[in-house]
């Protein structure tokens, strides 16, 4: 059965069930969620700011939304709504928003990209909602993010007194991972998770550290004290350079299939060593790190250069999602902590980022300033995405 998709955020939010009792309802559930999302894409980064945005734009919002009795919900009503929303359903509906068709017609076509291997990189990693956690809420989420554009494909909460190791299988469960490579940090380098990814048709690239001591020692020895090289090892390496943020960065990735039939790890095909040397331009200070990884991608499918690109692509989840949510969208400073509110606001941030990135906004602060200038722009974004202006 095909999974329903939503062409805009309003349709997705309208499909989230209302948890309230029918008695005493004054405002529709979609209206409450619409106001929350519109305020957030206008730059309101906490519930107090959301309530103030609704109050200060009340005249325009009443004309645009025509609420019953010509009144808008109070800030207290909005706070109650976000504390009771079904976050699992909200995550599911927002993950199905696909405005690609609208964006394609709205944004000028980019030059055709060069052909790339079919496997799509997906980063799996967790994030603490630090603003809520300062008050003991202990909100920790784990998400699945596409390397290419930073779109969040799914997110679940880590259960209380648990960790990302138990949450990751739930997030991936039931997904067709064919044609994907899941990249994971060392905490999630687990045999059961590697086997699950392969069962669901995907491949993995896992960083390996001391939490998997036998595997770590085997890979380290392979590269520091290598056995005689055989043609079946298909050993190779690639070197890349970059400059930015005041530093020069040199990276070398080495790969070998020599451990394919040696290590006790599900579907292991290649072992990797990555050496990164950073030089601070201002001071000349040099630092060097060496990291190891294991992947199920066979040598014939993934070259050393492709593996390096996938490894670097994992940081998309930090650079395009976690950092933007924390700094630009104010998640770190938002101290909302009761009920489902912290998770619900994180889900809405992901949903807004998804649409803004699908529309081609290169800088999210520019988008927030654009849609925050007039309430009708924010509402139009939720209902019928429009192209970003030429800045």
N, C-alpha and C positions, 0 to 999 in steps of 0.2 A: 504494500500500500504506500502511495506517495505521501511524504510528509508535507503538510501544508506550509506554504511560504507566505510572507506578508510583504506587500509592496511599499509599506510605509510604517512608521512607528505608531501612528494612531490605530491602525488596524491591529497591530500586535498588542498594544495596550488594551484595546477593546476586547481582546480575547482572554484577558486575565480575569478569572472569576472573582466575583464580589464576595468577600468573607463576612460582610455585615449581615445582621438580621434585618428583615424587611421593615419591621416596625421602626418608625422614627427617621427613616432615611429622607434627607432633604435634597441631597445632591447625588447625581449619578456617579457610579464608580469610574467610568471612563473620564468624566470631567475632572475628578480628583487627580488621576494619574496624568492626564494631559497637562494640568497646571504644574505638577511637580516636574515633569520633563521639560516643559517650556521654560520654567524658571531656571533649571539647571543649565540648559543650553544657552541661556542668557547670562551665565556667569555666577548664578547663586550657588554657593558651594556648601551650604548647611541649611537645616530646617528653619532657622531664624531668618536667614537671607531669603529663602524661598517664600516664607510668609510675607516678608517686607516687599518683595518683588510683586506678589499678587496684590497686595494692598495699594502700592503706589501706582500700579497700572490698571487699577480696577475699572476706570471709565472705559479705557480701550478694550479691556478683556470682556466687559459686559456687552459691548457692541459687537465684538467678534464672535463670542461664544453663545450669546443669548441664553444665559442660565435661567432656571426657573425663578420667577418672582423678581428677576432683575438683580439678584444678589449672588455674591461669590462666597465660597466657603472661607471660614476664618482660618488663621494660622493653626489654631488648635485642632481643627477638623483635619487639616492636611497632615499634621503630626500623627494623629490617631490612624489615619489611613496607611501611612507608610510603615507603621509599626505592626500592622496586621496582614499585610499582603502576603500571599503564598509565593515565597521567593523561588521555589522550584519551578512553578509554572511561569513566573515572570522571566526567569532565566531562559526557559525553553522558548517562550514566545519571542523574546528579543533576539535570540540566536537565529531565528528564522527570518528576520527582516532582510530582504534582498532588494536593494534599489539599484542594482547594477544596470538594468535596462534604462531606467530614468537617467542615471548618471552618464551612461554612454551617449545619450542624445543631448545631454546638457553641457558636458565638458568637451572641449575640443579634443579630437582624436590624437593620441600620442603616436610617435613613430613606432612601427612594429618592432617588438623585442626580438632579439636573436633566439633561435631555438634552444631550449633547455631540456634537461632530462625530465621525464614525466613525473618523477617522485616529487611531491610537494612537502616542504618542511613545515612541521607543526611543533611549536614549543609547549612543553608541559611543565608548569612551575607553580609554586604557591606564593601567597602574599598575605601578610598580616595587615589588618585594618587598624593601623596604629592609633588613629585618633580615638576610636572606640575603646581600644585596648588599654589606653591610659587610665580608664576608669574601671578596669576589671572585666570588660565584656568578653574578652578572649575570642575575637572574631578572626578566623583564618580561612582564606579561600584559596582554591586551586583552579587554575584556568588553562584552557587550550587555545593557543594563539597561532594564527597563520604567519609564517615568516615574512611573506612577500609584502604584506600591507598592515600587519598589526591588528587584524580583525579578530575579535574574541569569538571563538566557535562554541564555547561552552564554559561553564563555571559551576562548581559545587562548593559547599561549605565543608570544612574539616570538622568532624564530630568532636564534641567536647571530650577531653582526656584521650584524644587520638592524635593522629599525625597524617602528613601527606601520603605516606605509604599506603594507608588504608583508603584514603579518599581518591587517589589516582585511578584505581580500577573502576570505581563507580562512575567517574567522569567519562572514561573510555567505553564503558559497557554498552553494547548494542550499536556501536558506531561501525560503519564500514570504513576501514582504514586502508583499503586498497589504493595504491598509488600515493601513499604518504610515508614520510619518515618522521617519527616522533623523536624529538631531541629532549634529553633529560639531564639534570644535574646529578651529582653523586648521590644525594640522599635517595633519589628515586631509582638508582641502579639496583634493581631487585629481580631475581630470577623469575618470580611469578609474573611480574609486570612485563618482562621481556617476552615470556611465553604467550601472555594474553595478546600483546600487540601482534605477534606473528599469527596467532589463531584468527585474529580479526583482519588479516590480510595486509597489515602494515609492516614497516621496518622500523628499527630503532637505532639511535646513536646515543649511548649513555656514557657520561663521564664516570671514571672509576677512580675511587680514592680508598682510604684506609678502612672504610666501613665494609668493603669487600676485600679482605686482606689477601686471600689466596689468588684471586683474579688480579689484584693490583700488583702483587709480587711477580706473577707470571708475565704480565705485560712489561713491567719495568725491566725485568731481566732480559726479555726478548730484545729490547733496544739498547740496554747498557752493556750487555755481554752476549751479543747475537751469536747463534749457531751458524754453521756454514750455510751460505745462501743457496737456496734451491729455486729452480724455475717456477715451481708450484707456489712459492711464497708470494710471487707477483709484487715484490717490494717496490715502492715508489715514494716520491716525496714532491712537495711543491713549496715554493717560497713566495710570500706576498709582503708588500710594504704599504703603509698608509701614513698620512700626516694630518693631524687635526687636534684641536683642544690643547695646543701647546706641547705636543709630544710627537715624536717619531716612533712608529711601531713596526717591528720586523717580526714576521711569523714564519715558522717552518712546520709543516705537517708531514709526518712520515707514517706510512701504512705498511702492514704486512699481513699475509694470510697464513703465516707459519703456525699460529696457534689454533687454526680452524678445528682440527681433530684432537687437540690437546686439552683445552680448558673445558671444564664442566659448566657450560653456560648455554642457555637455549639459543639455537640457531646462530651462534657466533660465527662470523665470517672473516672479519678483519679486526686487528688490534691497531691502535693509533697512538702516536706520541706527538704532542703539539708543544713547541717551544716558542715563547713569546718574549721578545726583548723590547723594552720601552725606554726611550731616552727623552728626558725633559729638555726641551729646547732652551729654556731660560737658564738652567743651571748645569746642563750636561750630565745630570745624574742618570745612571743606568740601572734598571732592574730587570731581572729575568725570571720567568716561571716556566715550569714544565708540567704538563698535565697529560693524563692518559685516558683512553676511552676504548669502548668496544662497540661494534656495529654488526648488524645482521645483513648489511648490504654487501653483496659479493663484489670482488674486484672488477669483474666484467661490467657491472652495473654502475659502480661509483668510483671514479678516479680520485686520486689524492686531492686534486683541485676542487672537485665536487664535495668531498668530505670536509675540506676546509671551509667552503662556503656554508655548508649545513651547520657546522660547529659555530661559526660566527653568527649565523642567522638565529641561533637560539636566543641571543641577547635582544632580539626584537621585543620579546615579552617584557623586558626591563625598560628598554628605551622608548618604545611606542605605546606601552600600556601602563605598566606600574608607575613609571616616573610621571607620565602625563596625568594619571589619576591622582597621584599624591600631590603634585606641585600645581599643575594647571587647573585641575578640577577640584583641588582642595581637600582630597580625602584624608591626608595626614592631619590637617587642622580641624576636620569635622569631628566633633566629640559626641555625636549622636550615638547612643549605646543601648537603648531599650528595645525590646521586642525584635522583630525582623528588620528594623530600620537600617542598621549598618549594612546588612547584606543587600537589602532592596536598593539603597542608594548606590552601592557599588555596581549592582546589575544595571541600573539606569545609566550610570556613567559609561559602562561598557557598550550599552545599546546606542547611546549618543555618539560615542567614538566610532562605532561600526558604521553608522550612517555618514558621519562627517568624512571618514576615510573613503568610503565608497563614492562619495561625491567629489573626491579629489582635493580636499583641503590639505595642503602640505603642512600648515602650522595651525594647531588647534587654538592657540590664543587669538589668532586672527579670526577664526570662525566664531568664537564666543563673542568677540567685540562686534562682529557683523550682525549676528542674530540677536544680540542683546540691545542693539540700538533701537529697535522697534518691536513691540510684542507681536505684531502681525507677521514679522519675519520668522520669529520662533515658531509660531503656530503653523505657518506655511511649511516650514521644514518638517514638522511632524506629520503633516497631512500629505504633502506633495513636494518631495525634495526638489530644490532649485539649484542651479549651478552657482559656485562661488564667484564673486566678482573678480575682475582682473586687478590685482593689487600691485 
